[in-house]
Amino acid sequence: MKARAQGGFLLAKIHRVAGRVFSRLLRESGIEINSAQGRVLFALWREDRIPITELARRTALGKSALTSMLDRLEAQGYIERVADHEDRRTTRIARTDKDRAMEAAYRRVSDDMNRVFYAGFSTAEIARFERDLERILGNLEGVES
């Protein structure tokens, strides 16, 4: 009998376990945000003051999920909503000094997580694995649209 492919199941399980490990590492480092909030902040670290619609696209979060996440991040002092001076209908999300102060610590935890994730892998194995994941993502995105 042919063995069933388990890639989707394994990816889902890895996602859950990695999320728990990463959350624990964040807590142990005194960082008070969760990994999903970190994804939002990471997008802002790449480009500050982006419109909410663009942030939703870059994080692949739905509008309601993103809005509640932004509410929590704003209440914690990590982001602020600012009006776009050229288009008053647009709200941009901006970083704060608190976010800037936390970024280096968050990146250190992220680096620690990568070391755990790729323990025992060679550089070539990591490159191959990530290429394969990009292919799978492309396959899924092709079906999604």
C-alpha positions as CSV (number, residue, x, y, z in Angstrom):
1,M,0.0,0.0,0.0
2,K,1.3,3.5,-0.9
3,A,2.0,5.8,2.0
4,R,-0.1,9.0,2.2
5,A,1.7,12.3,1.9
6,Q,1.7,14.1,5.2
7,G,3.2,17.5,4.2
8,G,0.1,19.6,5.0
9,F,-0.4,17.8,8.3
10,L,3.2,18.2,9.3
11,L,3.2,21.9,8.3
12,A,0.2,22.6,10.4
13,K,1.7,20.7,13.4
14,I,5.0,22.6,13.0
15,H,3.1,25.9,12.8
16,R,1.3,25.1,16.1
17,V,4.4,23.9,18.0
18,A,6.7,26.6,16.6
19,G,4.1,29.2,17.7
20,R,4.1,27.9,21.3
21,V,7.9,27.7,21.4
22,F,8.3,31.2,20.0
23,S,5.7,32.6,22.4
24,R,7.6,31.1,25.3
25,L,10.9,32.6,24.1
26,L,9.3,36.0,23.8
27,R,7.9,35.8,27.3
28,E,11.2,34.6,28.7
29,S,12.8,37.7,27.1
30,G,10.3,40.0,28.6
31,I,8.6,40.8,25.3
32,E,4.9,41.4,25.9
33,I,3.6,40.7,22.3
34,N,2.6,37.5,20.7
35,S,4.0,36.1,17.4
36,A,1.0,37.3,15.4
37,Q,1.5,40.9,16.7
38,G,5.2,40.4,15.9
39,R,4.3,39.7,12.2
40,V,2.5,43.1,12.1
41,L,5.5,44.9,13.7
42,F,7.9,43.1,11.4
43,A,6.0,44.5,8.4
44,L,6.3,48.0,9.9
45,W,10.1,47.5,10.5
46,R,10.5,47.0,6.8
47,E,8.4,50.1,6.0
48,D,7.0,52.5,8.5
49,R,3.7,54.5,8.1
50,I,2.0,52.2,5.7
51,P,-1.8,52.3,5.1
52,I,-3.8,49.7,6.9
53,T,-4.9,48.1,3.6
54,E,-1.2,47.5,2.6
55,L,-0.4,46.2,6.1
56,A,-3.3,43.7,5.7
57,R,-1.9,42.5,2.4
58,R,1.7,42.2,3.7
59,T,0.6,40.2,6.8
60,A,-2.1,38.2,5.1
61,L,-4.5,39.1,7.9
62,G,-8.2,39.8,7.4
63,K,-9.5,43.3,8.2
64,S,-11.3,42.4,11.4
65,A,-8.3,40.3,12.8
66,L,-5.9,43.1,11.9
67,T,-8.1,45.8,13.4
68,S,-8.3,44.1,16.8
69,M,-4.6,43.4,16.7
70,L,-3.8,47.0,15.9
71,D,-6.1,48.1,18.8
72,R,-4.1,46.0,21.2
73,L,-0.7,47.1,19.8
74,E,-1.9,50.8,20.0
75,A,-3.1,50.3,23.6
76,Q,0.3,48.8,24.5
77,G,2.0,51.8,22.9
78,Y,3.8,49.9,20.0
79,I,2.0,51.7,17.1
80,E,-0.1,54.7,16.4
81,R,-2.7,55.4,13.8
82,V,-2.0,58.6,11.9
83,A,-4.1,60.4,9.2
84,D,-2.6,60.5,5.7
85,H,-2.1,64.2,4.9
86,E,-2.8,63.7,1.2
87,D,-5.8,61.4,1.5
88,R,-7.9,61.9,4.7
89,R,-9.8,58.6,4.1
90,T,-6.5,56.7,4.6
91,T,-5.1,55.8,8.0
92,R,-1.5,54.9,8.2
93,I,0.1,52.8,10.9
94,A,3.3,54.2,12.4
95,R,5.9,52.9,14.8
96,T,6.5,54.4,18.2
97,D,9.6,54.8,20.3
98,K,8.5,51.8,22.4
99,D,8.4,49.6,19.3
100,R,11.9,50.9,18.2
101,A,13.3,50.0,21.6
102,M,11.8,46.5,21.5
103,E,12.9,45.7,17.9
104,A,16.4,44.5,18.7
105,A,15.3,42.2,21.5
106,Y,12.5,40.7,19.2
107,R,15.1,40.1,16.4
108,R,17.4,38.3,18.9
109,V,14.5,36.0,19.9
110,S,13.7,35.4,16.3
111,D,17.3,34.5,15.6
112,D,17.2,32.1,18.6
113,M,14.0,30.5,17.1
114,N,15.8,30.0,13.8
115,R,18.6,28.3,15.5
116,V,16.2,25.9,17.2
117,F,14.2,25.4,14.0
118,Y,17.2,24.6,11.8
119,A,19.3,22.7,14.4
120,G,21.3,20.0,12.6
121,F,20.6,21.3,9.1
122,S,23.3,22.3,6.7
123,T,23.2,25.6,4.8
124,A,22.4,23.6,1.6
125,E,19.6,21.7,3.4
126,I,18.1,25.0,4.6
127,A,18.2,26.6,1.2
128,R,16.6,23.5,-0.4
129,F,13.9,23.3,2.3
130,E,13.0,27.0,1.9
131,R,12.9,26.7,-1.9
132,D,10.5,23.8,-1.6
133,L,8.3,25.8,0.8
134,E,8.2,28.6,-1.6
135,R,7.1,26.2,-4.3
136,I,4.3,24.9,-2.1
137,L,3.3,28.4,-1.2
138,G,3.2,29.3,-4.9
139,N,1.0,26.2,-5.6
140,L,-1.4,27.2,-2.9
141,E,-1.6,30.9,-3.9
142,G,-2.3,29.8,-7.5
143,V,-5.3,27.9,-6.4
144,E,-6.4,30.5,-3.9
145,S,-6.9,33.3,-6.4
